[in-house]
Amino acid sequence: PESLKKAMSRSSYILQYLLYTVAFNKYLQKRVKNFDYEKHCGGVFYIFLRGLNAEAGRENGIYFDLPDYALIEQLNAILLPADA
């Protein structure tokens, strides 16, 4: 798990999925009636194929995060101030 966190940070994948999550949230707010991030969003998975190893455990090579809604709203306000 620590190696995955380092790889995610080093490759800017965390920034990438936060940007995607802001866009995903904004899109679904406009398209889905009564959309609720905390109810409808299942989180983010990154799968490192070279890290998958059944013998090492089911979670080996898989990174998961569910960004806090408050963070997504803060990023939305910064990135899309006209919508805030």
PyMOL Python script that loads the backbone (N, CA, C, O; Angstrom):
from pymol import cmd

cmd.read_pdbstr("""\
ATOM      1  N   PRO A   1       0.803  -1.223   0.000  1.00  0.00           N
ATOM      2  CA  PRO A   1       0.000   0.000   0.000  1.00  0.00           C
ATOM      3  C   PRO A   1       0.844   1.287   0.000  1.00  0.00           C
ATOM      4  O   PRO A   1       0.488   2.256  -0.670  1.00  0.00           O
ATOM      5  N   GLU A   2       1.944   1.301   0.737  1.00  0.00           N
ATOM      6  CA  GLU A   2       2.811   2.494   0.761  1.00  0.00           C
ATOM      7  C   GLU A   2       3.438   2.729  -0.601  1.00  0.00           C
ATOM      8  O   GLU A   2       3.538   3.873  -1.046  1.00  0.00           O
ATOM      9  N   SER A   3       3.858   1.677  -1.262  1.00  0.00           N
ATOM     10  CA  SER A   3       4.439   1.805  -2.603  1.00  0.00           C
ATOM     11  C   SER A   3       3.430   2.379  -3.585  1.00  0.00           C
ATOM     12  O   SER A   3       3.774   3.194  -4.441  1.00  0.00           O
ATOM     13  N   LEU A   4       2.189   1.947  -3.455  1.00  0.00           N
ATOM     14  CA  LEU A   4       1.142   2.461  -4.341  1.00  0.00           C
ATOM     15  C   LEU A   4       0.920   3.949  -4.109  1.00  0.00           C
ATOM     16  O   LEU A   4       0.783   4.712  -5.066  1.00  0.00           O
ATOM     17  N   LYS A   5       0.884   4.366  -2.850  1.00  0.00           N
ATOM     18  CA  LYS A   5       0.703   5.789  -2.543  1.00  0.00           C
ATOM     19  C   LYS A   5       1.837   6.621  -3.123  1.00  0.00           C
ATOM     20  O   LYS A   5       1.608   7.701  -3.668  1.00  0.00           O
ATOM     21  N   LYS A   6       3.051   6.118  -3.003  1.00  0.00           N
ATOM     22  CA  LYS A   6       4.201   6.837  -3.559  1.00  0.00           C
ATOM     23  C   LYS A   6       4.110   6.921  -5.079  1.00  0.00           C
ATOM     24  O   LYS A   6       4.371   7.974  -5.662  1.00  0.00           O
ATOM     25  N   ALA A   7       3.744   5.820  -5.719  1.00  0.00           N
ATOM     26  CA  ALA A   7       3.613   5.807  -7.178  1.00  0.00           C
ATOM     27  C   ALA A   7       2.501   6.742  -7.632  1.00  0.00           C
ATOM     28  O   ALA A   7       2.646   7.433  -8.641  1.00  0.00           O
ATOM     29  N   MET A   8       1.408   6.771  -6.910  1.00  0.00           N
ATOM     30  CA  MET A   8       0.294   7.655  -7.254  1.00  0.00           C
ATOM     31  C   MET A   8       0.713   9.118  -7.158  1.00  0.00           C
ATOM     32  O   MET A   8       0.382   9.928  -8.024  1.00  0.00           O
ATOM     33  N   SER A   9       1.434   9.441  -6.114  1.00  0.00           N
ATOM     34  CA  SER A   9       1.884  10.812  -5.911  1.00  0.00           C
ATOM     35  C   SER A   9       2.949  11.203  -6.928  1.00  0.00           C
ATOM     36  O   SER A   9       2.874  12.269  -7.538  1.00  0.00           O
ATOM     37  N   ARG A  10       3.929  10.341  -7.106  1.00  0.00           N
ATOM     38  CA  ARG A  10       5.045  10.613  -8.013  1.00  0.00           C
ATOM     39  C   ARG A  10       4.570  10.830  -9.452  1.00  0.00           C
ATOM     40  O   ARG A  10       5.138  11.644 -10.180  1.00  0.00           O
ATOM     41  N   SER A  11       3.540  10.109  -9.853  1.00  0.00           N
ATOM     42  CA  SER A  11       3.035  10.201 -11.226  1.00  0.00           C
ATOM     43  C   SER A  11       1.895  11.202 -11.383  1.00  0.00           C
ATOM     44  O   SER A  11       1.308  11.298 -12.460  1.00  0.00           O
ATOM     45  N   SER A  12       1.579  11.935 -10.348  1.00  0.00           N
ATOM     46  CA  SER A  12       0.489  12.926 -10.341  1.00  0.00           C
ATOM     47  C   SER A  12      -0.883  12.314 -10.610  1.00  0.00           C
ATOM     48  O   SER A  12      -1.798  13.003 -11.060  1.00  0.00           O
ATOM     49  N   TYR A  13      -1.021  11.020 -10.333  1.00  0.00           N
ATOM     50  CA  TYR A  13      -2.317  10.376 -10.530  1.00  0.00           C
ATOM     51  C   TYR A  13      -3.353  10.892  -9.544  1.00  0.00           C
ATOM     52  O   TYR A  13      -4.544  10.922  -9.856  1.00  0.00           O
ATOM     53  N   ILE A  14      -2.916  11.300  -8.356  1.00  0.00           N
ATOM     54  CA  ILE A  14      -3.864  11.839  -7.375  1.00  0.00           C
ATOM     55  C   ILE A  14      -4.486  13.128  -7.902  1.00  0.00           C
ATOM     56  O   ILE A  14      -5.702  13.311  -7.833  1.00  0.00           O
ATOM     57  N   LEU A  15      -3.659  14.006  -8.421  1.00  0.00           N
ATOM     58  CA  LEU A  15      -4.173  15.234  -9.037  1.00  0.00           C
ATOM     59  C   LEU A  15      -5.113  14.892 -10.193  1.00  0.00           C
ATOM     60  O   LEU A  15      -6.172  15.501 -10.343  1.00  0.00           O
ATOM     61  N   GLN A  16      -4.723  13.932 -10.990  1.00  0.00           N
ATOM     62  CA  GLN A  16      -5.545  13.529 -12.137  1.00  0.00           C
ATOM     63  C   GLN A  16      -6.936  13.077 -11.694  1.00  0.00           C
ATOM     64  O   GLN A  16      -7.941  13.537 -12.235  1.00  0.00           O
ATOM     65  N   TYR A  17      -6.992  12.183 -10.719  1.00  0.00           N
ATOM     66  CA  TYR A  17      -8.322  11.701 -10.335  1.00  0.00           C
ATOM     67  C   TYR A  17      -9.132  12.742  -9.582  1.00  0.00           C
ATOM     68  O   TYR A  17     -10.361  12.696  -9.614  1.00  0.00           O
ATOM     69  N   LEU A  18      -8.480  13.678  -8.906  1.00  0.00           N
ATOM     70  CA  LEU A  18      -9.233  14.760  -8.277  1.00  0.00           C
ATOM     71  C   LEU A  18      -9.876  15.660  -9.331  1.00  0.00           C
ATOM     72  O   LEU A  18     -11.030  16.065  -9.189  1.00  0.00           O
ATOM     73  N   LEU A  19      -9.131  15.968 -10.377  1.00  0.00           N
ATOM     74  CA  LEU A  19      -9.694  16.770 -11.473  1.00  0.00           C
ATOM     75  C   LEU A  19     -10.846  16.039 -12.149  1.00  0.00           C
ATOM     76  O   LEU A  19     -11.882  16.637 -12.438  1.00  0.00           O
ATOM     77  N   TYR A  20     -10.667  14.753 -12.399  1.00  0.00           N
ATOM     78  CA  TYR A  20     -11.741  13.955 -13.002  1.00  0.00           C
ATOM     79  C   TYR A  20     -12.962  13.898 -12.087  1.00  0.00           C
ATOM     80  O   TYR A  20     -14.096  13.936 -12.563  1.00  0.00           O
ATOM     81  N   THR A  21     -12.737  13.809 -10.797  1.00  0.00           N
ATOM     82  CA  THR A  21     -13.847  13.723  -9.850  1.00  0.00           C
ATOM     83  C   THR A  21     -14.625  15.031  -9.801  1.00  0.00           C
ATOM     84  O   THR A  21     -15.853  15.015  -9.711  1.00  0.00           O
ATOM     85  N   VAL A  22     -13.929  16.162  -9.858  1.00  0.00           N
ATOM     86  CA  VAL A  22     -14.618  17.456  -9.914  1.00  0.00           C
ATOM     87  C   VAL A  22     -15.488  17.529 -11.172  1.00  0.00           C
ATOM     88  O   VAL A  22     -16.649  17.934 -11.108  1.00  0.00           O
ATOM     89  N   ALA A  23     -14.925  17.139 -12.301  1.00  0.00           N
ATOM     90  CA  ALA A  23     -15.677  17.173 -13.563  1.00  0.00           C
ATOM     91  C   ALA A  23     -16.853  16.197 -13.536  1.00  0.00           C
ATOM     92  O   ALA A  23     -17.956  16.536 -13.965  1.00  0.00           O
ATOM     93  N   PHE A  24     -16.618  14.994 -13.035  1.00  0.00           N
ATOM     94  CA  PHE A  24     -17.652  13.970 -12.912  1.00  0.00           C
ATOM     95  C   PHE A  24     -18.802  14.470 -12.038  1.00  0.00           C
ATOM     96  O   PHE A  24     -19.973  14.320 -12.385  1.00  0.00           O
ATOM     97  N   ASN A  25     -18.449  15.064 -10.905  1.00  0.00           N
ATOM     98  CA  ASN A  25     -19.451  15.591  -9.986  1.00  0.00           C
ATOM     99  C   ASN A  25     -20.268  16.703 -10.643  1.00  0.00           C
ATOM    100  O   ASN A  25     -21.496  16.707 -10.555  1.00  0.00           O
ATOM    101  N   LYS A  26     -19.600  17.630 -11.290  1.00  0.00           N
ATOM    102  CA  LYS A  26     -20.290  18.748 -11.939  1.00  0.00           C
ATOM    103  C   LYS A  26     -21.226  18.251 -13.047  1.00  0.00           C
ATOM    104  O   LYS A  26     -22.363  18.707 -13.164  1.00  0.00           O
ATOM    105  N   TYR A  27     -20.733  17.316 -13.850  1.00  0.00           N
ATOM    106  CA  TYR A  27     -21.537  16.764 -14.943  1.00  0.00           C
ATOM    107  C   TYR A  27     -22.797  16.074 -14.403  1.00  0.00           C
ATOM    108  O   TYR A  27     -23.901  16.318 -14.892  1.00  0.00           O
ATOM    109  N   LEU A  28     -22.627  15.223 -13.405  1.00  0.00           N
ATOM    110  CA  LEU A  28     -23.775  14.481 -12.889  1.00  0.00           C
ATOM    111  C   LEU A  28     -24.754  15.369 -12.134  1.00  0.00           C
ATOM    112  O   LEU A  28     -25.950  15.078 -12.109  1.00  0.00           O
ATOM    113  N   GLN A  29     -24.270  16.450 -11.514  1.00  0.00           N
ATOM    114  CA  GLN A  29     -25.181  17.405 -10.865  1.00  0.00           C
ATOM    115  C   GLN A  29     -26.133  18.012 -11.897  1.00  0.00           C
ATOM    116  O   GLN A  29     -27.295  18.285 -11.597  1.00  0.00           O
ATOM    117  N   LYS A  30     -25.632  18.218 -13.104  1.00  0.00           N
ATOM    118  CA  LYS A  30     -26.451  18.819 -14.156  1.00  0.00           C
ATOM    119  C   LYS A  30     -27.322  17.800 -14.879  1.00  0.00           C
ATOM    120  O   LYS A  30     -28.362  18.162 -15.428  1.00  0.00           O
ATOM    121  N   ARG A  31     -26.917  16.534 -14.888  1.00  0.00           N
ATOM    122  CA  ARG A  31     -27.604  15.506 -15.672  1.00  0.00           C
ATOM    123  C   ARG A  31     -28.526  14.587 -14.887  1.00  0.00           C
ATOM    124  O   ARG A  31     -29.477  14.043 -15.448  1.00  0.00           O
ATOM    125  N   VAL A  32     -28.261  14.406 -13.600  1.00  0.00           N
ATOM    126  CA  VAL A  32     -29.023  13.439 -12.808  1.00  0.00           C
ATOM    127  C   VAL A  32     -29.827  14.181 -11.736  1.00  0.00           C
ATOM    128  O   VAL A  32     -29.270  14.880 -10.891  1.00  0.00           O
ATOM    129  N   LYS A  33     -31.121  14.013 -11.795  1.00  0.00           N
ATOM    130  CA  LYS A  33     -31.981  14.660 -10.817  1.00  0.00           C
ATOM    131  C   LYS A  33     -31.653  14.128  -9.424  1.00  0.00           C
ATOM    132  O   LYS A  33     -31.533  12.919  -9.226  1.00  0.00           O
ATOM    133  N   ASN A  34     -31.511  15.030  -8.469  1.00  0.00           N
ATOM    134  CA  ASN A  34     -31.207  14.687  -7.074  1.00  0.00           C
ATOM    135  C   ASN A  34     -29.883  13.944  -6.913  1.00  0.00           C
ATOM    136  O   ASN A  34     -29.743  13.103  -6.025  1.00  0.00           O
ATOM    137  N   PHE A  35     -28.918  14.255  -7.769  1.00  0.00           N
ATOM    138  CA  PHE A  35     -27.604  13.609  -7.639  1.00  0.00           C
ATOM    139  C   PHE A  35     -26.984  13.977  -6.309  1.00  0.00           C
ATOM    140  O   PHE A  35     -27.000  15.141  -5.908  1.00  0.00           O
ATOM    141  N   ASP A  36     -26.442  12.994  -5.630  1.00  0.00           N
ATOM    142  CA  ASP A  36     -25.800  13.182  -4.334  1.00  0.00           C
ATOM    143  C   ASP A  36     -24.451  12.471  -4.384  1.00  0.00           C
ATOM    144  O   ASP A  36     -24.391  11.243  -4.439  1.00  0.00           O
ATOM    145  N   TYR A  37     -23.374  13.246  -4.365  1.00  0.00           N
ATOM    146  CA  TYR A  37     -22.019  12.692  -4.473  1.00  0.00           C
ATOM    147  C   TYR A  37     -21.790  11.591  -3.449  1.00  0.00           C
ATOM    148  O   TYR A  37     -21.316  10.508  -3.794  1.00  0.00           O
ATOM    149  N   GLU A  38     -22.123  11.862  -2.196  1.00  0.00           N
ATOM    150  CA  GLU A  38     -21.841  10.904  -1.132  1.00  0.00           C
ATOM    151  C   GLU A  38     -22.671   9.635  -1.249  1.00  0.00           C
ATOM    152  O   GLU A  38     -22.270   8.582  -0.754  1.00  0.00           O
ATOM    153  N   LYS A  39     -23.808   9.727  -1.893  1.00  0.00           N
ATOM    154  CA  LYS A  39     -24.668   8.556  -2.077  1.00  0.00           C
ATOM    155  C   LYS A  39     -24.344   7.805  -3.372  1.00  0.00           C
ATOM    156  O   LYS A  39     -24.391   6.575  -3.406  1.00  0.00           O
ATOM    157  N   HIS A  40     -24.015   8.545  -4.434  1.00  0.00           N
ATOM    158  CA  HIS A  40     -23.877   7.934  -5.752  1.00  0.00           C
ATOM    159  C   HIS A  40     -22.445   7.650  -6.207  1.00  0.00           C
ATOM    160  O   HIS A  40     -22.235   6.842  -7.111  1.00  0.00           O
ATOM    161  N   CYS A  41     -21.482   8.290  -5.605  1.00  0.00           N
ATOM    162  CA  CYS A  41     -20.097   8.101  -6.042  1.00  0.00           C
ATOM    163  C   CYS A  41     -19.471   6.930  -5.286  1.00  0.00           C
ATOM    164  O   CYS A  41     -19.512   6.879  -4.057  1.00  0.00           O
ATOM    165  N   GLY A  42     -18.899   6.006  -6.026  1.00  0.00           N
ATOM    166  CA  GLY A  42     -18.312   4.814  -5.417  1.00  0.00           C
ATOM    167  C   GLY A  42     -16.831   4.912  -5.161  1.00  0.00           C
ATOM    168  O   GLY A  42     -16.261   4.027  -4.523  1.00  0.00           O
ATOM    169  N   GLY A  43     -16.185   5.968  -5.640  1.00  0.00           N
ATOM    170  CA  GLY A  43     -14.764   6.135  -5.412  1.00  0.00           C
ATOM    171  C   GLY A  43     -13.940   5.949  -6.672  1.00  0.00           C
ATOM    172  O   GLY A  43     -14.468   5.823  -7.777  1.00  0.00           O
ATOM    173  N   VAL A  44     -12.646   5.934  -6.475  1.00  0.00           N
ATOM    174  CA  VAL A  44     -11.681   5.888  -7.566  1.00  0.00           C
ATOM    175  C   VAL A  44     -10.800   4.656  -7.391  1.00  0.00           C
ATOM    176  O   VAL A  44     -10.304   4.384  -6.298  1.00  0.00           O
ATOM    177  N   PHE A  45     -10.615   3.920  -8.471  1.00  0.00           N
ATOM    178  CA  PHE A  45      -9.708   2.769  -8.465  1.00  0.00           C
ATOM    179  C   PHE A  45      -8.623   2.992  -9.507  1.00  0.00           C
ATOM    180  O   PHE A  45      -8.908   3.400 -10.633  1.00  0.00           O
ATOM    181  N   TYR A  46      -7.403   2.727  -9.137  1.00  0.00           N
ATOM    182  CA  TYR A  46      -6.289   2.641 -10.088  1.00  0.00           C
ATOM    183  C   TYR A  46      -5.731   1.235  -9.940  1.00  0.00           C
ATOM    184  O   TYR A  46      -5.436   0.783  -8.834  1.00  0.00           O
ATOM    185  N   ILE A  47      -5.595   0.563 -11.048  1.00  0.00           N
ATOM    186  CA  ILE A  47      -5.099  -0.801 -11.028  1.00  0.00           C
ATOM    187  C   ILE A  47      -3.750  -0.837 -11.729  1.00  0.00           C
ATOM    188  O   ILE A  47      -3.638  -0.518 -12.912  1.00  0.00           O
ATOM    189  N   PHE A  48      -2.734  -1.229 -10.982  1.00  0.00           N
ATOM    190  CA  PHE A  48      -1.380  -1.370 -11.510  1.00  0.00           C
ATOM    191  C   PHE A  48      -1.206  -2.823 -11.938  1.00  0.00           C
ATOM    192  O   PHE A  48      -0.951  -3.700 -11.113  1.00  0.00           O
ATOM    193  N   LEU A  49      -1.347  -3.064 -13.234  1.00  0.00           N
ATOM    194  CA  LEU A  49      -1.341  -4.438 -13.729  1.00  0.00           C
ATOM    195  C   LEU A  49      -0.082  -5.202 -13.342  1.00  0.00           C
ATOM    196  O   LEU A  49      -0.152  -6.382 -13.000  1.00  0.00           O
ATOM    197  N   ARG A  50       1.061  -4.542 -13.393  1.00  0.00           N
ATOM    198  CA  ARG A  50       2.298  -5.226 -13.022  1.00  0.00           C
ATOM    199  C   ARG A  50       2.362  -5.527 -11.532  1.00  0.00           C
ATOM    200  O   ARG A  50       3.172  -6.346 -11.099  1.00  0.00           O
ATOM    201  N   GLY A  51       1.522  -4.877 -10.750  1.00  0.00           N
ATOM    202  CA  GLY A  51       1.511  -5.099  -9.310  1.00  0.00           C
ATOM    203  C   GLY A  51       0.538  -6.173  -8.865  1.00  0.00           C
ATOM    204  O   GLY A  51       0.585  -6.632  -7.724  1.00  0.00           O
ATOM    205  N   LEU A  52      -0.356  -6.579  -9.781  1.00  0.00           N
ATOM    206  CA  LEU A  52      -1.328  -7.610  -9.412  1.00  0.00           C
ATOM    207  C   LEU A  52      -0.621  -8.938  -9.213  1.00  0.00           C
ATOM    208  O   LEU A  52       0.188  -9.364 -10.036  1.00  0.00           O
ATOM    209  N   ASN A  53      -0.942  -9.576  -8.112  1.00  0.00           N
ATOM    210  CA  ASN A  53      -0.323 -10.851  -7.789  1.00  0.00           C
ATOM    211  C   ASN A  53      -1.248 -11.569  -6.819  1.00  0.00           C
ATOM    212  O   ASN A  53      -1.352 -11.184  -5.654  1.00  0.00           O
ATOM    213  N   ALA A  54      -1.914 -12.606  -7.293  1.00  0.00           N
ATOM    214  CA  ALA A  54      -2.881 -13.333  -6.466  1.00  0.00           C
ATOM    215  C   ALA A  54      -2.237 -13.910  -5.220  1.00  0.00           C
ATOM    216  O   ALA A  54      -2.880 -14.007  -4.175  1.00  0.00           O
ATOM    217  N   GLU A  55      -0.990 -14.288  -5.320  1.00  0.00           N
ATOM    218  CA  GLU A  55      -0.310 -14.876  -4.165  1.00  0.00           C
ATOM    219  C   GLU A  55      -0.006 -13.836  -3.083  1.00  0.00           C
ATOM    220  O   GLU A  55       0.125 -14.181  -1.908  1.00  0.00           O
ATOM    221  N   ALA A  56       0.104 -12.576  -3.476  1.00  0.00           N
ATOM    222  CA  ALA A  56       0.422 -11.505  -2.514  1.00  0.00           C
ATOM    223  C   ALA A  56      -0.832 -10.936  -1.858  1.00  0.00           C
ATOM    224  O   ALA A  56      -0.731 -10.180  -0.892  1.00  0.00           O
ATOM    225  N   GLY A  57      -1.999 -11.282  -2.362  1.00  0.00           N
ATOM    226  CA  GLY A  57      -3.249 -10.804  -1.779  1.00  0.00           C
ATOM    227  C   GLY A  57      -4.105 -10.088  -2.792  1.00  0.00           C
ATOM    228  O   GLY A  57      -3.619  -9.604  -3.815  1.00  0.00           O
ATOM    229  N   ARG A  58      -5.372 -10.029  -2.497  1.00  0.00           N
ATOM    230  CA  ARG A  58      -6.343  -9.460  -3.431  1.00  0.00           C
ATOM    231  C   ARG A  58      -6.165  -7.967  -3.657  1.00  0.00           C
ATOM    232  O   ARG A  58      -6.513  -7.469  -4.727  1.00  0.00           O
ATOM    233  N   GLU A  59      -5.636  -7.241  -2.686  1.00  0.00           N
ATOM    234  CA  GLU A  59      -5.507  -5.792  -2.803  1.00  0.00           C
ATOM    235  C   GLU A  59      -4.164  -5.359  -3.379  1.00  0.00           C
ATOM    236  O   GLU A  59      -3.952  -4.172  -3.623  1.00  0.00           O
ATOM    237  N   ASN A  60      -3.274  -6.288  -3.594  1.00  0.00           N
ATOM    238  CA  ASN A  60      -1.954  -5.954  -4.124  1.00  0.00           C
ATOM    239  C   ASN A  60      -2.100  -5.380  -5.534  1.00  0.00           C
ATOM    240  O   ASN A  60      -2.686  -6.020  -6.408  1.00  0.00           O
ATOM    241  N   GLY A  61      -1.570  -4.180  -5.755  1.00  0.00           N
ATOM    242  CA  GLY A  61      -1.628  -3.549  -7.065  1.00  0.00           C
ATOM    243  C   GLY A  61      -2.871  -2.723  -7.317  1.00  0.00           C
ATOM    244  O   GLY A  61      -3.052  -2.195  -8.414  1.00  0.00           O
ATOM    245  N   ILE A  62      -3.734  -2.603  -6.313  1.00  0.00           N
ATOM    246  CA  ILE A  62      -4.982  -1.855  -6.480  1.00  0.00           C
ATOM    247  C   ILE A  62      -5.007  -0.694  -5.494  1.00  0.00           C
ATOM    248  O   ILE A  62      -4.866  -0.882  -4.286  1.00  0.00           O
ATOM    249  N   TYR A  63      -5.191   0.521  -6.039  1.00  0.00           N
ATOM    250  CA  TYR A  63      -5.275   1.733  -5.229  1.00  0.00           C
ATOM    251  C   TYR A  63      -6.726   2.207  -5.257  1.00  0.00           C
ATOM    252  O   TYR A  63      -7.332   2.286  -6.326  1.00  0.00           O
ATOM    253  N   PHE A  64      -7.284   2.522  -4.090  1.00  0.00           N
ATOM    254  CA  PHE A  64      -8.660   3.017  -3.986  1.00  0.00           C
ATOM    255  C   PHE A  64      -8.687   4.262  -3.118  1.00  0.00           C
ATOM    256  O   PHE A  64      -7.961   4.368  -2.129  1.00  0.00           O
ATOM    257  N   ASP A  65      -9.541   5.203  -3.507  1.00  0.00           N
ATOM    258  CA  ASP A  65      -9.787   6.381  -2.682  1.00  0.00           C
ATOM    259  C   ASP A  65     -11.193   6.879  -2.976  1.00  0.00           C
ATOM    260  O   ASP A  65     -11.678   6.781  -4.103  1.00  0.00           O
ATOM    261  N   LEU A  66     -11.828   7.406  -1.963  1.00  0.00           N
ATOM    262  CA  LEU A  66     -13.100   8.110  -2.109  1.00  0.00           C
ATOM    263  C   LEU A  66     -12.862   9.511  -1.573  1.00  0.00           C
ATOM    264  O   LEU A  66     -12.939   9.741  -0.366  1.00  0.00           O
ATOM    265  N   PRO A  67     -12.570  10.455  -2.476  1.00  0.00           N
ATOM    266  CA  PRO A  67     -12.284  11.819  -2.021  1.00  0.00           C
ATOM    267  C   PRO A  67     -13.453  12.399  -1.234  1.00  0.00           C
ATOM    268  O   PRO A  67     -14.614  12.224  -1.603  1.00  0.00           O
ATOM    269  N   ASP A  68     -13.136  13.078  -0.165  1.00  0.00           N
ATOM    270  CA  ASP A  68     -14.142  13.711   0.665  1.00  0.00           C
ATOM    271  C   ASP A  68     -14.892  14.763  -0.147  1.00  0.00           C
ATOM    272  O   ASP A  68     -14.289  15.513  -0.915  1.00  0.00           O
ATOM    273  N   TYR A  69     -16.195  14.812   0.026  1.00  0.00           N
ATOM    274  CA  TYR A  69     -17.012  15.748  -0.735  1.00  0.00           C
ATOM    275  C   TYR A  69     -16.605  17.206  -0.497  1.00  0.00           C
ATOM    276  O   TYR A  69     -16.658  18.025  -1.415  1.00  0.00           O
ATOM    277  N   ALA A  70     -16.201  17.526   0.726  1.00  0.00           N
ATOM    278  CA  ALA A  70     -15.778  18.902   1.030  1.00  0.00           C
ATOM    279  C   ALA A  70     -14.572  19.288   0.174  1.00  0.00           C
ATOM    280  O   ALA A  70     -14.488  20.424  -0.294  1.00  0.00           O
ATOM    281  N   LEU A  71     -13.652  18.370  -0.034  1.00  0.00           N
ATOM    282  CA  LEU A  71     -12.495  18.635  -0.891  1.00  0.00           C
ATOM    283  C   LEU A  71     -12.934  18.866  -2.334  1.00  0.00           C
ATOM    284  O   LEU A  71     -12.438  19.777  -2.997  1.00  0.00           O
ATOM    285  N   ILE A  72     -13.847  18.059  -2.812  1.00  0.00           N
ATOM    286  CA  ILE A  72     -14.336  18.210  -4.194  1.00  0.00           C
ATOM    287  C   ILE A  72     -15.021  19.565  -4.358  1.00  0.00           C
ATOM    288  O   ILE A  72     -14.844  20.227  -5.381  1.00  0.00           O
ATOM    289  N   GLU A  73     -15.789  19.976  -3.377  1.00  0.00           N
ATOM    290  CA  GLU A  73     -16.443  21.284  -3.440  1.00  0.00           C
ATOM    291  C   GLU A  73     -15.430  22.427  -3.393  1.00  0.00           C
ATOM    292  O   GLU A  73     -15.600  23.425  -4.092  1.00  0.00           O
ATOM    293  N   GLN A  74     -14.381  22.298  -2.582  1.00  0.00           N
ATOM    294  CA  GLN A  74     -13.338  23.326  -2.531  1.00  0.00           C
ATOM    295  C   GLN A  74     -12.634  23.429  -3.874  1.00  0.00           C
ATOM    296  O   GLN A  74     -12.406  24.530  -4.376  1.00  0.00           O
ATOM    297  N   LEU A  75     -12.293  22.298  -4.453  1.00  0.00           N
ATOM    298  CA  LEU A  75     -11.631  22.315  -5.762  1.00  0.00           C
ATOM    299  C   LEU A  75     -12.545  22.884  -6.829  1.00  0.00           C
ATOM    300  O   LEU A  75     -12.095  23.617  -7.710  1.00  0.00           O
ATOM    301  N   ASN A  76     -13.819  22.555  -6.756  1.00  0.00           N
ATOM    302  CA  ASN A  76     -14.790  23.101  -7.703  1.00  0.00           C
ATOM    303  C   ASN A  76     -14.825  24.626  -7.621  1.00  0.00           C
ATOM    304  O   ASN A  76     -14.852  25.303  -8.649  1.00  0.00           O
ATOM    305  N   ALA A  77     -14.822  25.160  -6.420  1.00  0.00           N
ATOM    306  CA  ALA A  77     -14.857  26.613  -6.232  1.00  0.00           C
ATOM    307  C   ALA A  77     -13.602  27.287  -6.793  1.00  0.00           C
ATOM    308  O   ALA A  77     -13.667  28.405  -7.302  1.00  0.00           O
ATOM    309  N   ILE A  78     -12.479  26.609  -6.698  1.00  0.00           N
ATOM    310  CA  ILE A  78     -11.225  27.164  -7.209  1.00  0.00           C
ATOM    311  C   ILE A  78     -11.157  27.035  -8.733  1.00  0.00           C
ATOM    312  O   ILE A  78     -10.779  27.980  -9.427  1.00  0.00           O
ATOM    313  N   LEU A  79     -11.523  25.866  -9.242  1.00  0.00           N
ATOM    314  CA  LEU A  79     -11.378  25.599 -10.673  1.00  0.00           C
ATOM    315  C   LEU A  79     -12.494  26.182 -11.521  1.00  0.00           C
ATOM    316  O   LEU A  79     -12.279  26.557 -12.673  1.00  0.00           O
ATOM    317  N   LEU A  80     -13.677  26.256 -10.950  1.00  0.00           N
ATOM    318  CA  LEU A  80     -14.855  26.748 -11.680  1.00  0.00           C
ATOM    319  C   LEU A  80     -15.572  27.824 -10.863  1.00  0.00           C
ATOM    320  O   LEU A  80     -16.722  27.631 -10.471  1.00  0.00           O
ATOM    321  N   PRO A  81     -14.907  28.954 -10.602  1.00  0.00           N
ATOM    322  CA  PRO A  81     -15.482  29.966  -9.697  1.00  0.00           C
ATOM    323  C   PRO A  81     -16.820  30.520 -10.143  1.00  0.00           C
ATOM    324  O   PRO A  81     -17.609  30.942  -9.298  1.00  0.00           O
ATOM    325  N   ALA A  82     -17.110  30.537 -11.437  1.00  0.00           N
ATOM    326  CA  ALA A  82     -18.396  31.060 -11.909  1.00  0.00           C
ATOM    327  C   ALA A  82     -19.542  30.160 -11.459  1.00  0.00           C
ATOM    328  O   ALA A  82     -20.673  30.623 -11.312  1.00  0.00           O
ATOM    329  N   ASP A  83     -19.255  28.867 -11.239  1.00  0.00           N
ATOM    330  CA  ASP A  83     -20.281  27.927 -10.816  1.00  0.00           C
ATOM    331  C   ASP A  83     -20.456  27.872  -9.316  1.00  0.00           C
ATOM    332  O   ASP A  83     -21.452  27.338  -8.827  1.00  0.00           O
ATOM    333  N   ALA A  84     -19.500  28.418  -8.574  1.00  0.00           N
ATOM    334  CA  ALA A  84     -19.520  28.298  -7.101  1.00  0.00           C
ATOM    335  C   ALA A  84     -20.614  29.130  -6.479  1.00  0.00           C
ATOM    336  O   ALA A  84     -20.764  29.140  -5.258  1.00  0.00           O
TER     337      ALA A  84
END
""", "prot")
cmd.dss("prot")
cmd.show_as("cartoon", "prot")
cmd.util.cbc("prot")
cmd.orient("prot")
